[in-house]
Amino acid sequence: MFATRAAQPTASVLSAGIQTRNMGTLREIQIRLNSIKNIGKITKSMKMIASTKVSKAQRAMEQARIYGSSSASIYENAKTASLETESHAFIVSSSDRGLCGGIHSSVAKATRRLIDAEGSDAHSSVIVLGDKAKNQMSRTNRDDIQLSFNQIGKSIPTFAEASAAADTIFTSGVKFDNATIIYNKFMSAISYEATPLRNYSIESLKASENFAAYELDDEVLQNYNEFLFANNIYWALVEGHASEMSAKRTAMENATKNAGDMVDRLTMTYNRTRQAAITSELVDIITGASAL
């Protein structure tokens, strides 16, 4: 009798501790489970929004490709090349939006490789379109950044925005002759590639091998070269926007799938923990009934 009475409160204390611990664990699992379900709903909604924007971005990209490739064909037909004495600038095209994978870091890495290829003696000016690429470039090339733009990527870029950016670059005092625009080229719905787009100076264009075939006045050539620069910026922005929307859709799809997998695992853990708590309570009840 003494042994039974002594063991009974000890069993009650232990069962109370197990029950409290299990209930605390169940409560934590339930809170985390609800949080992940809400995150899954958000990522699913963002995926649907990105899916609707991809088709519009692709249509704008196809139009920009036609104008960009046709207007820049003068460089290819004239066989234009940069002169050795000319200065160079790199224009990094990105946006301010995130949650789209490593699309912004790809253009930053490609720009770093091009800067390293120029050599340590050459000072390259960097102009950044978008805060995401600016954050990436500031880690390694902070001193090279001469100008940056933000408020990019909220909607499909327009030629007016590209022209305003080009005018700001020309009037900002940044000195360069040739420019290389690094942007994400849309390859398919699931792939993109950081691609350079060259823009040459008037002197390089005049020194081209086949430039004599074009009978252009200096004033017309100046206006045309500025138009090419703005058009190339527009091409890069629109192409990068389409790549960004496609990458965002893929990223949100993967995030939604991962959230679903975590919900399944946590649901299984919750059920097992709950069953263990119920079994422990039943054991305590049966043990107490047997002791009585």
C-alpha positions in Angstrom: 0.0 0.0 0.0 2.8 2.4 0.9 4.7 1.7 -2.4 1.5 2.2 -4.4 0.7 5.6 -2.8 4.3 6.7 -3.1 4.4 5.9 -6.8 1.1 7.4 -7.7 2.0 11.1 -7.1 5.3 10.6 -8.9 3.5 9.2 -12.0 1.1 12.1 -11.9 3.9 14.6 -11.8 5.7 12.9 -14.7 2.5 12.6 -16.7 1.7 16.3 -16.1 5.2 17.2 -17.3 4.8 15.0 -20.4 1.4 16.5 -21.1 2.6 20.0 -20.7 5.6 19.5 -22.9 3.5 17.8 -25.6 0.8 20.4 -25.5 3.5 23.1 -25.8 5.0 21.3 -28.8 1.6 20.9 -30.4 0.9 24.5 -30.0 4.2 25.5 -31.5 3.6 23.1 -34.5 0.1 24.5 -35.0 1.4 28.1 -35.1 4.1 27.2 -37.5 1.7 25.2 -39.6 -0.7 28.1 -39.9 2.2 30.4 -40.8 3.4 28.2 -43.6 -0.1 27.8 -45.0 -0.5 31.6 -45.1 2.9 31.9 -46.8 1.8 29.3 -49.4 -1.3 31.3 -50.1 0.7 34.4 -50.7 3.3 32.7 -53.0 0.5 31.1 -54.9 -1.2 34.5 -55.4 2.1 36.0 -56.5 2.6 33.2 -59.0 -0.8 33.9 -60.5 0.0 37.6 -60.7 3.3 37.0 -62.4 1.7 34.5 -64.8 -0.7 37.2 -66.0 2.2 39.7 -66.4 4.5 37.3 -68.3 2.3 37.4 -71.5 2.1 41.2 -71.6 5.9 41.5 -70.9 6.6 39.0 -73.7 4.5 41.0 -76.2 6.3 44.2 -75.3 9.7 42.4 -75.5 9.0 41.1 -79.0 8.2 44.7 -80.2 11.3 46.0 -78.5 13.4 43.3 -80.2 12.2 44.4 -83.6 13.0 48.0 -83.1 16.3 47.3 -81.3 17.7 44.8 -83.7 16.7 46.9 -86.8 18.0 50.2 -85.5 21.3 48.7 -84.2 22.0 47.0 -87.5 24.0 50.0 -88.7 26.8 48.9 -86.3 26.8 45.4 -87.8 26.6 46.5 -91.4 29.3 49.2 -90.9 31.5 46.8 -89.0 31.9 49.2 -86.2 34.6 48.7 -83.5 35.6 50.7 -80.5 38.8 52.8 -80.7 41.7 52.1 -78.3 41.8 55.7 -77.0 38.1 55.9 -76.1 36.8 55.6 -72.6 34.2 52.9 -71.7 31.1 52.7 -69.5 29.0 49.8 -68.3 25.3 50.2 -67.9 23.7 47.5 -65.7 20.0 46.9 -66.4 17.9 45.5 -63.5 15.0 46.6 -61.4 13.9 47.4 -57.9 11.9 44.2 -57.3 13.0 41.1 -55.7 11.6 37.5 -55.1 12.7 36.4 -58.5 15.7 34.2 -58.0 19.2 35.2 -58.9 18.2 37.2 -62.0 19.8 40.4 -60.6 23.0 38.8 -59.4 23.5 37.3 -62.9 23.9 40.8 -64.5 26.1 42.0 -61.7 28.4 39.0 -62.1 28.6 39.5 -65.8 29.4 43.1 -65.3 32.2 42.2 -62.9 33.7 39.8 -65.4 33.6 42.5 -68.1 35.3 45.0 -65.8 38.0 42.5 -64.9 38.6 41.8 -68.6 39.3 45.6 -69.1 42.2 45.3 -66.7 43.2 46.9 -63.5 44.7 50.0 -65.2 41.5 50.9 -67.0 39.0 53.0 -65.0 35.5 51.9 -66.0 32.4 54.0 -65.2 29.4 52.0 -64.0 25.8 53.2 -64.4 23.1 51.1 -62.7 19.4 50.9 -63.6 17.6 49.5 -60.6 18.4 49.2 -56.8 18.9 45.4 -56.8 21.9 45.5 -59.1 23.2 48.6 -57.3 23.3 46.6 -54.1 25.1 43.8 -55.8 27.7 46.1 -57.5 28.2 48.2 -54.4 29.8 45.2 -52.7 32.8 45.1 -55.0 32.7 48.2 -57.3 31.3 50.9 -55.1 33.9 53.5 -56.4 33.1 52.8 -60.0 29.4 53.6 -59.7 28.9 57.0 -61.2 25.1 57.1 -61.5 22.1 55.0 -60.5 18.4 55.0 -61.2 15.5 53.6 -59.2 11.7 53.2 -59.5 12.3 50.7 -62.2 10.3 47.5 -62.7 6.9 48.4 -61.3 5.4 48.0 -64.8 6.4 47.4 -68.4 9.1 49.9 -69.3 8.3 52.5 -71.9 10.5 54.2 -74.5 9.8 57.5 -72.7 11.3 56.2 -69.6 14.4 54.9 -71.5 14.7 58.3 -73.3 14.6 60.1 -69.9 17.3 57.8 -68.5 19.4 58.4 -71.6 19.0 62.2 -71.3 19.9 62.1 -67.7 23.1 60.1 -68.5 24.1 62.6 -71.2 23.5 65.6 -68.9 24.9 64.1 -65.7 28.5 64.8 -66.6 29.6 61.1 -66.7 32.4 61.0 -69.3 32.4 58.0 -71.6 32.6 57.3 -75.4 31.4 53.7 -75.8 28.9 52.0 -73.5 28.1 48.3 -72.9 24.6 47.6 -71.6 24.4 44.3 -69.6 20.9 42.9 -69.4 19.1 39.6 -69.0 18.1 38.2 -72.4 14.9 36.2 -72.4 15.7 32.7 -73.7 12.7 30.8 -72.7 10.0 30.6 -70.0 12.5 29.1 -67.6 15.9 30.5 -68.7 17.6 33.8 -69.3 21.2 34.9 -70.0 23.2 38.0 -69.1 24.0 39.5 -72.4 26.1 42.6 -73.3 24.8 45.2 -75.8 27.3 47.6 -77.3 26.7 51.2 -78.1 29.5 53.0 -80.0 30.5 56.7 -80.2 30.2 58.8 -83.3 34.0 58.7 -83.8 33.9 54.9 -83.8 31.1 54.9 -86.2 32.8 57.3 -88.6 36.0 55.2 -88.5 34.0 52.0 -89.4 35.1 50.1 -92.4 31.8 50.3 -94.3 30.6 53.7 -93.0 31.1 55.3 -96.4 27.9 53.5 -97.6 25.9 55.8 -95.3 25.6 59.4 -96.4 24.8 61.1 -93.1 25.3 64.6 -91.9 27.0 65.2 -88.6 23.8 66.6 -87.0 21.7 63.6 -88.3 24.4 61.2 -87.1 24.5 62.8 -83.6 20.7 62.5 -83.3 20.7 59.0 -84.6 23.4 57.9 -82.2 21.5 59.3 -79.3 18.4 57.5 -80.5 20.3 54.3 -80.7 21.5 54.7 -77.1 18.0 55.3 -75.8 16.6 52.5 -77.9 19.2 50.1 -76.6 18.4 51.0 -73.0 14.7 50.5 -73.8 15.4 47.1 -75.4 17.5 46.0 -72.3 14.8 47.2 -69.9 11.9 45.4 -71.6 13.9 42.3 -72.2 15.0 42.2 -68.6 11.4 42.8 -67.4 10.2 39.8 -69.3 13.0 37.7 -67.9 12.2 39.0 -64.4 8.5 38.1 -64.6 9.3 34.7 -65.9 11.8 34.1 -63.2 9.4 35.4 -60.5 6.7 33.0 -61.7 9.2 30.1 -61.5 10.4 31.2 -58.0 6.9 31.6 -56.6 5.9 28.2 -58.1 8.9 26.5 -56.4 8.1 28.4 -53.1 4.5 27.3 -53.2 5.6 23.7 -53.8 8.1 23.9 -50.9 5.5 25.3 -48.6 3.1 22.5 -49.5 5.9 19.9 -48.7 6.5 21.6 -45.4 2.8 21.6 -44.6 2.6 17.9 -45.3 5.7 17.2 -43.0 4.4 19.4 -40.2 0.9 17.9 -40.4 2.4 14.4 -40.1 4.6 15.6 -37.1 1.6 17.2 -35.5 -0.6 14.1 -35.9 2.2 11.8 -34.5 2.8 14.2 -31.5 -0.9 14.4 -30.8 -1.3 10.6 -30.9 1.7 10.2 -28.6 0.1 12.7 -26.1 -3.2 10.9 -26.3 -1.5 7.5 -25.8 0.4 8.9 -22.8 -2.8 10.2 -21.2 -4.5 6.8 -21.8 -1.6 5.1 -20.1 -1.9 7.4 -17.1 -5.6 6.8 -16.8 -5.3 3.0 -17.1 -2.4 3.1 -14.6 -4.4 5.2 -12.1 -7.5 2.9 -12.5 -5.3 -0.2 -11.9 -3.8 1.4 -8.8 -7.2 2.2 -7.3 
